[in-house]
Amino acid sequence: MESGLQHLNALPAIEAEAEFAKCCGSTNWARRMAAECPFANSDELITIADRIWWSLAPADWLEAFASHPKIGENNAARATAAEVQRWAAQEQSGAHDAAQETVNSLAELNREYEKKFGYIYIVCATGKSSEEMLAILRERLPNDAETELRTAAREQSRITKLRLWKLLDQ
């Protein structure tokens, strides 16, 4: 896996930033990650990624959230690389074989969530069934705005780490 890290470390800053943007839709996060190159090892990369994420402003978190497709949908809110679309599809594979009732409930509660909080429902979907994602959505809907923003940011952090590992594994 370190060969992927060596490749990443050798990239010019603008290209490194583009690679990091595949992992997290926050422009500031990707820029700051590129500025941290080179990384000694993958553990350092993950540690710095997390430190930078939690130092960002809520507006940066919202930018990252907006780069995701809604659970059960195929298209992100903004154009993303084909590779990122594949990653998102893999991460949300638990929603592909969902019963129609579950799909309808996810869509309805996604709309309710977005109306209440002003951004889409973010969950690290890897390894979760559509029923699990729906249950988590139902649990989180009663949250207050501050609690939910931190919860969504924590989920984004998990997604980013998984995608960093995918990036290193290429």
N, C-alpha and C positions, 0 to 999 in steps of 0.2 A: 504494500500500500504506500510505502514511502516514495516509490517512483512517481506516483501521482502527485505527491507533495513536492517532489523535486521539480516536476514539470510546472506546477503552480508557482513555486518560488522563482522560477526562471522567466516567467512571463513579464512583459512590460506592464506597468501599473494599470493602464487602461484596459488591457486584456484580462488582467487578474480581477479587476473590478467587475468586468462582464461575467467572469466565471462565478464570482461571489454572488452576483445578482441572480444567478440561477438558483441559489440556495435560499435567498431572502430578498423580498421585493423592496426593501428599504434602501434607497439610494445612498443615504448617509452611512448605513451599516456597510454596504458593499465598498464604498470609497474608503472608509476607515480600515476595513479588513485589508484592502489592497495596500494601504499605507504601512501596515504592520509586517508585510513580507520582508524578508523571508522568515519562515517558521522553522524552528529547530526540529519539531516532530509533530505528529498528528494530535497528540494530547495538548501541546501548546496551542495549536490552531483552534481546537475546540474550546479551550479555556479562554482564549482571547476573544473568540466569537461570542461567547456568553457574556463576558465582561462588557464588550462593546454594546451588545444588544440591550443590556439592562441599564446602560448609561444614556440611551437615546430618549428623546422626547416622545410623548404619546403620539404626536403627529407622524413621527417616523414609524411607529408601530402600525398606525392606521394605513400608512402607505404600503407596508408589507402585507397587511391583511387584504388590501384591495387587489393584490396580485394573484390571489387564489380564486379558483372556481368555487362556486357554492357546492356544498356536499350534494352529490348526485347529479351535478351539471358537468358539462365537458369543457366549457370555455371560461377562461379567466377574464376578469374585468378589463385587463389590458393585454396587449400582445405579449406573448412569452415565447421563448425558444421551444422548438419541438421537443427537445430533451426535457424541459421542465414540464411540458404538457404530459409527456410519458410518465414522468415521476409522479405527477399529481394523479394520473389515472391509476397507477400502481397503488399509491397511498390510499385511494378511495375505492379500491377494488371490492371492498366489503359492501358497497352500495349498489354494485352492478346487478346482483341477483336478488335484490330486495323484492318482497311482495308489494303489489301495487298499493295496498293500504299504507305500508311503511313509506313508500316513495311519496305518496300524497301527504302524509303527516310531516315528513321531513320538509317538503316544499312549503307547506302551510306554516310550520313553526319557524322555518328559516325566514320567511317574510315577517313574521311577528318579531323575531329576534332583531332583524335588521331595522325594523321600524322603531323598536324600543331603544337599541343601542347605537344605531347609525352606521353600523358596519356588519359585514357578513359573519356568520357563525364560523369560528375557527376552532378546529379540533385536530389533534394529531391522529389521523384516521388509520394509520398503518396498523394492521392486525385487528381492526375492529369491524364487526359486522354492522350492517345498516341499523339493526335493532339496538345495538350498543350505542351507536352515534345518536340515534333518536333519544334513547334514555338519557344520555349525557346532556343533550340539548334541553330536554324537559327539566333536568336538574338545575341547569344554569340560567334558564329564563327568569326565575324569580330574583336573581342577583341584582344588587344595586349597580349603578354604572361604574363606580370605582373598582369594586370587586371584580366585575366582569372584565373590565379592561385588563387588569392584572392577570386574570385567568386566561384570557385570550392571548396575552403576550407570552405567558408560560407555554401555552400550546404551540405558538409560533416558534419559540425557542427550541422546542422538541423537534418540530418539523425541520428547522434550519440545521440542527445537528445531524439528523438523518440524511439530509441532502448533502451536507458537507462530506459525510462518509461516502455517499454515492459519487460525489465529485472526485474524491481521492481514489476511488476504486475503478475509475475509468481506464 
